[in-house]
Amino acid sequence: MRIQRTSVNIMKVDFNQIKTTISLPDFLLELGWKIVEGSSNACPKMSNGTHTIVIKRNSQNQYTYWDVHSDSVRGRSIMDLMQEHLFETTGKMPTLREVGEILQNYINTNRITTPEKSRYEVGNTSMGTDELHFYLRQLQTYKGNYLSKRGILKESIESRFFKDTFFIREVKNKGSVYRNVCIKMYNENGVQAISQRNEAFKGILGGKFDCLATSNHDKSRPIDILYIGESFIDCISHYQLCHSGSDLNLVYVSTEGTFTEGQMRLLRLILDKNQVKELRSIFDNDKQGHKYTLWLHRYFHGDTTDVESLSNDELRNKVQELKNVELSENKDWNDDLKVSCGIYTSTDGGQ
């Protein structure tokens, strides 16, 4: 797509129309962005080689995005992205008014893909009560071999910590039936989202910004250890490897992907409202997992380290200096579990 600055000096700019009428995934494809692993039509994940973003709609039905590698880029719109694109390509920072005129001109001259014509049915970051209940009614008792193929035992799934936390949602598409493994995600108001995955994709129904997946625990006594990880499958894998049959009162919470500011605030609320003896992180043993660990440390302990400026080795070394951090030997705790079960060796890499 060739971007031209409009020569019109006076133009009526409808910023809400810009943010709702231009299909952001299609617009970015025209700019040379690519769809990357982990994307879905309802929640496109795209990269230009430098930035990787996830696209959703907000409560005003506007296209928004967040950068999966930066905790400071949240809820931005096509206006912000276009302003940055023009600066990178021209060396001059346009005003938002100038950006608005350019995009409005594209709308006025029908040089855009509208949501109705797009293959990407981008979902909202939040669900209404009726829609949420519709999806919750579709959840069935967990069955199948998705978890066992990853080394997770029936005894772990049926343990007091993880009993009734995994579900199945059957989805029919083009004559085929897909069985998604689902986990409920909660905030202080209860279930607000559903994390789902199968062999081909991972995605969220609803908004996970301020929600966490959580295990069961005994509410009548203090929590001995609260673990936070990136994936509920990693959480149950850690339990099976380290605490199977434990008498400790454990809680596992999962971000189900990107660690957001809203999830950090919810974690703070959980700690404030419960007697928690210890908080430990079990994020992935990779660059992004190390960043999440340091973000957590910064949020709760006021560390001023500029995480984004650190190299991979510096991130790893910084994380290894911290207490209350448990790192897997391989990329994540499910990889460790699969190695221990002989499903694959550590040199095979994760799935």
Disulfide bonds with the S-S distance in Angstrom:
none
